[in-house]
Amino acid sequence: MKGAIEIKTTTASIIDDLIKRYPALEICRGSLLTTVEAICNGFRGGGKLITCGNGGSAADAMHIVGELMKSFRLPRKIDEFNPDFVKRAQELFPVDVEYFKANLQSALPAVSLVGETSLLTAFANDVTPNLIFAQQIFGLGRRGDVLLAISTSGNSDNVLFAVEVAKIMGLTVVAMTGRRGGRLRHLSDVAICVPADSSHTIQEFHLPIYHMLCLAAENEFFGSD
């Protein structure tokens, strides 16, 4: 992807480990690497990761955020990675600073678009349901952010409209979908099209892939070279 910074060797090895465990994903190696680079570049530039999907993919979208916003496998001590915050906490709330240091963890900023029940239901009822994700991208998205769009068919209207709005606003769009990829494959900057055709088998590949993406991003910012 244009402007990508080369990732750490240890980060790239996480992709290798995934493919060793799931050899069928060898066909996706190039898109997996490009997706890791895109997500890491977004974080490196001060952006956030935004996720969306429907049904099981909605659960996946939320799961991804849970792995990024706190420690996944590596320690993320704020006194090591956020020293300015610790210094400011010491100045303002010295009684609590040690508690913060012991329990807060550095985060990779991520948000899913599937959990805002009041907004989703209001917009679907009052306006139109197929723009529920697009509206949130319009309100929250900023150039430099990355949208991770998940659709097993690649043809989910609400995901596709979110992608279109993201592209208009200058976000990078990465996708996880199935073998055919649908329209999503062609709208995205990079699409991971797993070698499966039915929703449940596609999702069986998606889970280890997004675990890999989270592990790779964590290693890139909190791991060793």
C-alpha positions, 0 to 999 in steps of 0.5 A: 500500500502506498506510503506503507512503512516496513513492519518489524520482522517479529510482526511479519512472523506472526503472519507466518505463524497463522499460515502454518496453522491454517495452510489454506490461507497461503493464498491470502498472504499478500493481502494479510501483509498489506492489511497489517501494514495499513492498520499499523500505518493508521495507528502510527499516524495517529488514526484509529481503527473502526470496525463494522459487520452484521450478525456474527461479523458484528460480534467479530467487530466488537471482539477486535476492539476488545483485543486492541483497547487493552493488553492482548498478550503483551504488557502495555505498562503506561509508565513505559509507553505513556510517560507524559500521562503518568507525569500529568497524573502525578501532578494532578492526582498524586494519590491515584497515580500508582493505582493508574500505573498498576492497572491502566494499559496503553491502548491502540485506539479502536471503535466498533459501529455495532454497539450504539443501540440507541443511535442504531435503532433511532437512525434505522427507524427515523431515517433508513437502516442501510445507512446506520454504519455510514452515518457513524463513519460520517460523524466519527471518521477522519482522514488517517483512520482505517475502516475494517469492513467485515461481510461474508458475502461482500454485498451487505448494503450497510457495510458497502455504504459505510465503505463508500462514505469512508472512501469519500472522507479519505479513510483507508478501507480494509475488508474481510470477506469470502472467496468471491468478495462481492462488491466489497472486494472491489471497493476496498483498498485491500480485501482478505478474501478467505477460501470459503463460500458459506458464512460459517466457514468464512467466519471460521477463517475470519476469527484466527485472521483478526486475532493475527491482526491484533497480535501483529499490531500489538507487537508492532507497537509494544513488542520487540524488534 
